[in-house]
Amino acid sequence: MLIYFTDPLKRQICEAFFHCLQPGGYLMLGAAESLFGITEVFQTERAGETLVHRKP
């Protein structure tokens, strides 16, 4: 769903998810979605061929 929002709103949504997650929790996005240029609060990791975003 993030692909339908403006970058500032994407940042706000991602930071809200960040605050809801426990340390070590994961945010998984659809294949067409990316956090590149949106936020750097998550650590991006590869799980097989999938990218996942983890709260440090």
Contact map, one row per residue, 1 for C-alpha under 8 A:
11111000000000000000000000000000000000000000000000000000
11111000010000000000000000000000100000000000000000000000
11111000000000000000000000000001100000000000000000000000
11111100000000000000000000000000000000000000000000000000
11111110110000000000000000000000000000000000000000000000
00011111110000000000000000000000000000000000000000000000
00001111111000000000000000000000000001000000000000000000
00000111111100000000000000000000000001000000000000000000
00001111111110000000000000000000000000000000000000000000
01001111111111000000000000000000000001000000000000000000
00000011111111100000000000000000000001100000000000000000
00000001111111110000000000000000000000000000000000000000
00000000111111111000000000000000000000000000000000000000
00000000011111111100000000000000000000100000000000000000
00000000001111111110000000000000000000101000000000000000
00000000000111111111000000000000000000000000000000000000
00000000000011111111100000100000000000000000000000000000
00000000000001111111100000000000000000001100000000000010
00000000000000111111110000000000000000000000000000000000
00000000000000011111110000000000000000000000000000000000
00000000000000001111111111000000000000000000000000000010
00000000000000000011111110000000000000000000000000000010
00000000000000000000111110000000000000000000000000000011
00000000000000000000111111000000000000000000000000000111
00000000000000000000111111100000000000000000000000000111
00000000000000000000100111110000000000000000000000011110
00000000000000001000000011111000000000000000000000011110
00000000000000000000000001111100000000000000000000111000
00000000000000000000000000111110110000000000000000010000
00000000000000000000000000011111100000000000000000000000
00000000000000000000000000001111110000000000000000000000
00100000000000000000000000000111110000000000000000000000
01100000000000000000000000001111111000000000000000000000
00000000000000000000000000001011111100000000000000000000
00000000000000000000000000000000111111110000000000000000
00000000000000000000000000000000011111110000000000000000
00000000000000000000000000000000001111110000000000000000
00000011011000000000000000000000001111110000000000000000
00000000001001100000000000000000001111111100000000000000
00000000000000000000000000000000001111111110000000000000
00000000000000100100000000000000000000111110000000000010
00000000000000000100000000000000000000111111000000001111
00000000000000000000000000000000000000011111100000001111
00000000000000000000000000000000000000000111110000111100
00000000000000000000000000000000000000000011111000111100
00000000000000000000000000000000000000000001111111110000
00000000000000000000000000000000000000000000111111110000
00000000000000000000000000000000000000000000011111000000
00000000000000000000000000000000000000000000011111100000
00000000000000000000000000000000000000000000011111110000
00000000000000000000000000010000000000000001111011111000
00000000000000000000000001111000000000000001111001111100
00000000000000000000000001110000000000000111100000111110
00000000000000000000000111100000000000000111100000011111
00000000000000000100111111100000000000001110000000001111
00000000000000000000001110000000000000000110000000000111
